[in-house]
Amino acid sequence: MNEILANLMTALDEEHAQAIVEHRRVTMKKPLTAFGAKLLAKHLAAWGDANAAAEIMIEKCWAGFDASWVRDRRRPAMTGNGMIDALMRH
């Protein structure tokens, strides 16, 4: 695993981390650096559910993410366990 994926996976699962890398490289034509991935992971995690934040970022075709950009969306409740959080929303 490369450093970019490793940095993203501090907040995301592997599927979402790969999707972010592909989105930035293929769709945006703005590949992430290792440091950029570290910063992005921090911003995604600040939303409360980093995987959900990554999905919003990709849906909106954004190169990055800031929680203030999605004030109209309900922020996920944080229990500290992403799997439980995800199950509670379904």
C-alpha positions as CSV (number, residue, x, y, z in Angstrom):
1,M,0.0,0.0,0.0
2,N,1.4,3.4,-0.9
3,E,1.6,6.3,1.5
4,I,-1.3,8.2,0.0
5,L,-3.7,5.3,0.6
6,A,-2.2,4.7,4.1
7,N,-2.9,8.3,5.0
8,L,-6.4,8.2,3.7
9,M,-7.1,5.0,5.5
10,T,-6.4,6.6,8.8
11,A,-10.0,7.9,8.4
12,L,-11.6,5.9,5.6
13,D,-12.1,2.2,4.8
14,E,-10.1,0.9,1.8
15,E,-13.0,1.1,-0.7
16,H,-13.6,4.8,0.0
17,A,-9.8,5.6,0.1
18,Q,-9.4,4.0,-3.3
19,A,-12.4,5.9,-4.6
20,I,-11.0,9.2,-3.5
21,V,-7.6,8.4,-5.2
22,E,-9.4,7.5,-8.4
23,H,-11.7,10.5,-8.2
24,R,-8.8,12.9,-7.7
25,R,-6.6,11.3,-10.4
26,V,-9.1,10.4,-13.1
27,T,-12.1,12.8,-12.7
28,M,-10.4,15.9,-11.3
29,K,-7.0,15.4,-12.9
30,K,-5.5,16.6,-9.6
31,P,-3.7,13.6,-8.0
32,L,-3.2,13.7,-4.2
33,T,0.2,13.9,-2.6
34,A,0.9,12.0,0.6
35,F,0.6,15.2,2.6
36,G,-2.5,16.3,0.8
37,A,-4.1,12.9,1.6
38,K,-3.2,13.3,5.3
39,L,-4.9,16.7,5.4
40,L,-7.9,15.5,3.4
41,A,-8.4,12.5,5.8
42,K,-8.5,15.0,8.7
43,H,-11.2,17.1,7.0
44,L,-13.2,14.1,6.1
45,A,-13.1,12.7,9.7
46,A,-14.2,16.0,11.1
47,W,-17.6,15.4,9.5
48,G,-18.2,12.5,11.9
49,D,-18.4,9.8,9.3
50,A,-15.4,10.1,7.0
51,N,-16.8,7.5,4.5
52,A,-20.0,9.5,4.1
53,A,-18.0,12.7,3.7
54,A,-16.0,11.0,1.0
55,E,-19.2,10.0,-0.8
56,I,-20.5,13.6,-0.6
57,M,-17.1,14.9,-1.9
58,I,-17.3,12.5,-4.9
59,E,-21.0,13.2,-5.6
60,K,-20.4,16.9,-5.7
61,C,-17.2,16.5,-7.8
62,W,-15.1,18.4,-5.2
63,A,-11.4,18.2,-5.0
64,G,-11.5,18.5,-1.2
65,F,-14.0,18.6,1.7
66,D,-14.9,21.0,4.5
67,A,-17.8,20.3,6.8
68,S,-19.0,23.9,6.5
69,W,-19.8,23.2,2.8
70,V,-22.6,20.8,3.7
71,R,-24.4,22.6,6.5
72,D,-27.7,21.6,4.9
73,R,-26.9,17.9,5.4
74,R,-27.4,16.2,8.8
75,R,-24.1,15.5,10.4
76,P,-23.8,11.8,11.6
77,A,-23.9,11.1,15.3
78,M,-20.5,10.0,16.5
79,T,-20.4,6.9,18.7
80,G,-16.7,6.3,18.0
81,N,-17.5,3.2,16.0
82,G,-18.0,3.8,12.3
83,M,-19.7,0.4,11.7
84,I,-22.3,1.1,14.4
85,D,-22.8,4.6,13.1
86,A,-23.4,3.2,9.6
87,L,-25.8,0.5,10.8
88,M,-27.8,3.0,12.8
89,R,-28.4,5.2,9.7
90,H,-30.0,2.3,7.7
